[in-house]
Amino acid sequence: MHHSEIRNSSTVFTTLETGSGDPVLFLHGFPDNHKTFSPIMETIGKKGFHCIAPVMRGYEPSTISHANKLHVVDLVQDLLGWMDDRRWDKVHLVGHNWGAIIAYAAGMYYPNRIKSITSLSVPLLKTFQDSFLWAPLQTLHSWYVALFQIPYIAELTIRTNQFALVDFLWKDWSPGFTPNQDHLAEIKANFQNPGILSSALAYYRNLNDLFTESGRESIVGIFDTNVTVPTQVLYGLNDGCFHKNLFEHLLDESDFPRGFRKIGFDHAGHFLHWEKRDEVTKLVLEWLEKNK
């Protein structure tokens, strides 16, 4: 495992990399960092795959962007820029949390560039239109989204009591799991850098942006398009971030016409790749091998 850099035009992103072979991009979410995939990457990198985990845009000082550059379609453009930088024609995607949302979007907009997708702990967002019927409690699960819309107040709340909300979200989203404290300390330390926390929250603040072209394109694309890339969705049945019914009842094979499987895990929550590391690694590797 080594640190490296990857570019999108003139912007440089830090990465972790290991292995050689078919490229696999690992996309992290919130509140997290790119090191979250390290143990999985170590194993997969030894099986004929080149594993790369970039620091997502806005999560390091050199990539802090204006909020209007942090829509889903913009983040997908980062992915394409990385591919062009390394001269990759196609890649596999493994995404958790926001990384899964970006992976879905890439499969919608640029299916000819994506070999396969593994989504960890996030349903297809277009299913949210039926969530009130199948998962009425999702509104309670999503309370943090409303908080994150409020500039300054959200940042202040997250920073309060030495970033106690970061600890709370990990424990609330993965009930019964004890997070790695060194990993959480790195996440909190990064959020202390000027501008990082606001950039990370901009992902949420742009979810309902109808006032910019990229905002409208992000919303319409996500809600109206199928993922025409072989996709597997792995999720925990005790996820405190997304109710299990969003996976069990609303994920439809018709939304994934090029191949689909979903697997739920008992006694696991949102940070599935930490809680069920060996099982997740095995399933990711199976999907990669199947869709080489």
Salt bridges, closest charged atoms under 4 A:
GLU17 OE1 - HIS50 NE2 2.71
GLU17 OE2 - ARG86 NH2 2.45
ASP22 OD2 - HIS92 NE2 3.40
ASP22 OD2 - LYS115 NZ 3.01
ASP32 OD1 - HIS183 NE2 2.65
ASP74 OD2 - HIS71 ND1 3.36
ASP78 OD2 - ARG57 NE 2.70
ASP84 OD1 - ARG113 NH2 3.64
ASP85 OD2 - ARG86 NE 3.90
GLU155 OE1 - ARG205 NH2 3.00
ASP167 OD2 - LYS188 NZ 2.59
GLU186 OE1 - LYS35 NZ 3.16
ASP209 OD2 - HIS71 NE2 2.61
ASP239 OD2 - HIS270 ND1 2.94
ASP255 OD1 - LYS126 NZ 3.51
GLU286 OE1 - ARG261 NH2 3.31
GLU286 OE2 - LYS282 NZ 2.69
GLU289 OE1 - LYS292 NZ 3.68
